[in-house]
Amino acid sequence: MNNTRLYKMSFAGVYPYYIQKAAKKGRTKEEVDTIIGWLTGYTQLALQHHLEHKTDFETFFAQAPLINPNVSKITGVICGYRIEEIEDKLMQQIRYLDKLVDELAKGKSMEKILRQ
């Protein structure tokens, strides 16, 4: 499967949908930002920089300061694929983020979402 189109998609273009999905269920932008920071190691300032510069997904994850070592605890199915079985590292990281935002929208506690 050729994922080049997704990888070159602007993170800033998708970010509002993460916020919107969470907000529909009464969750906040701050919670989404916390999830992104937990997953990638980005500070709020660094996240804002990537949003303003419309960084693509490939660059966004390549420049992430530290992918959280607990990502292996993120399991389940997203978009019909079992996350832990996705072989393409970048696609897996994108799906990790999708899964975390889904969990937020489904009402899971931040403690559980952040695998604490």
Secondary structure per residue as TSV (DSSP state, phi and psi in degrees):
chain	resnum	aa	ss	phi	psi
A	1	M	-	360.0	133.2
A	2	N	-	-91.9	112.9
A	3	N	-	-102.3	9.8
A	4	T	H	-54.4	-40.4
A	5	R	H	-61.7	-44.6
A	6	L	H	-65.5	-42.6
A	7	Y	H	-63.1	-32.4
A	8	K	T	-89.1	-3.3
A	9	M	S	-69.0	141.0
A	10	S	B	-68.6	129.1
A	11	F	H	-60.7	-38.6
A	12	A	H	-63.0	-26.8
A	13	G	H	-73.2	-26.9
A	14	V	H	-95.8	-29.2
A	15	Y	H	-50.0	-45.9
A	16	P	H	-58.8	-29.0
A	17	Y	H	-71.9	-34.9
A	18	Y	H	-61.7	-45.7
A	19	I	H	-63.1	-45.7
A	20	Q	H	-61.8	-43.8
A	21	K	H	-61.5	-44.3
A	22	A	H	-67.2	-43.1
A	23	A	H	-63.7	-33.6
A	24	K	H	-59.1	-25.1
A	25	K	T	-107.9	17.7
A	26	G	T	80.8	14.8
A	27	R	-	-97.1	168.3
A	28	T	-	-113.3	163.0
A	29	K	H	-60.0	-39.1
A	30	E	H	-61.3	-37.5
A	31	E	H	-67.9	-40.1
A	32	V	H	-62.4	-44.8
A	33	D	H	-62.6	-37.2
A	34	T	H	-62.7	-42.5
A	35	I	H	-62.6	-45.4
A	36	I	H	-62.2	-43.2
A	37	G	H	-62.7	-41.6
A	38	W	H	-62.5	-44.3
A	39	L	H	-69.6	-41.3
A	40	T	H	-106.6	-21.3
A	41	G	-	87.0	2.1
A	42	Y	-	-71.1	139.7
A	43	T	-	-79.7	169.9
A	44	Q	H	-61.1	-40.1
A	45	L	H	-64.4	-44.0
A	46	A	H	-66.6	-39.7
A	47	L	H	-60.7	-45.6
A	48	Q	H	-60.5	-39.7
A	49	H	H	-58.7	-46.2
A	50	H	H	-66.7	-34.7
A	51	L	H	-67.7	-44.3
A	52	E	H	-66.0	-33.5
A	53	H	T	-93.2	4.0
A	54	K	T	52.7	45.8
A	55	T	-	-59.3	138.4
A	56	D	B	-77.5	164.0
A	57	F	H	-58.3	-40.5
A	58	E	H	-60.2	-47.3
A	59	T	H	-69.9	-40.9
A	60	F	H	-55.0	-48.1
A	61	F	H	-78.3	-32.5
A	62	A	H	-65.0	-33.6
A	63	Q	T	-92.8	0.2
A	64	A	-	-57.8	130.3
A	65	P	S	-58.3	-40.6
A	66	L	-	-162.5	111.1
A	67	I	-	-70.6	127.8
A	68	N	-	-54.9	132.4
A	69	P	G	-65.8	-14.2
A	70	N	G	-90.1	10.7
A	71	V	G	-62.1	-24.6
A	72	S	G	-64.8	-15.3
A	73	K	G	-83.1	-7.3
A	74	I	-	-85.6	111.9
A	75	T	-	-131.1	169.5
A	76	G	S	122.5	-169.9
A	77	V	E	-112.2	134.7
A	78	I	E	-138.9	131.0
A	79	C	T	54.3	33.4
A	80	G	T	82.3	2.7
A	81	Y	E	-118.1	139.1
A	82	R	E	-74.9	118.3
A	83	I	G	-54.5	-45.0
A	84	E	G	-68.3	-11.2
A	85	E	G	-103.3	-1.3
A	86	I	-	-72.3	122.2
A	87	E	-	-84.0	-32.3
A	88	D	S	-73.8	115.0
A	89	K	H	-58.8	-45.0
A	90	L	H	-64.7	-44.9
A	91	M	H	-60.8	-40.0
A	92	Q	H	-62.6	-41.8
A	93	Q	H	-65.2	-40.5
A	94	I	H	-62.0	-43.8
A	95	R	H	-70.0	-30.3
A	96	Y	H	-57.6	-47.3
A	97	L	H	-63.2	-44.0
A	98	D	H	-57.0	-44.7
A	99	K	H	-64.6	-43.0
A	100	L	H	-63.8	-41.2
A	101	V	H	-66.9	-38.4
A	102	D	H	-59.2	-45.6
A	103	E	H	-62.0	-39.8
A	104	L	H	-61.2	-46.9
A	105	A	H	-66.2	-24.7
A	106	K	T	-86.0	0.7
A	107	G	T	92.7	8.9
A	108	K	-	-63.5	150.7
A	109	S	-	-72.1	151.8
A	110	M	H	-59.5	-35.9
A	111	E	H	-58.3	-43.0
A	112	K	H	-73.0	-39.7
A	113	I	H	-62.3	-40.6
A	114	L	T	-86.2	11.7
A	115	R	T	51.0	49.6
A	116	Q	-	-101.0	360.0
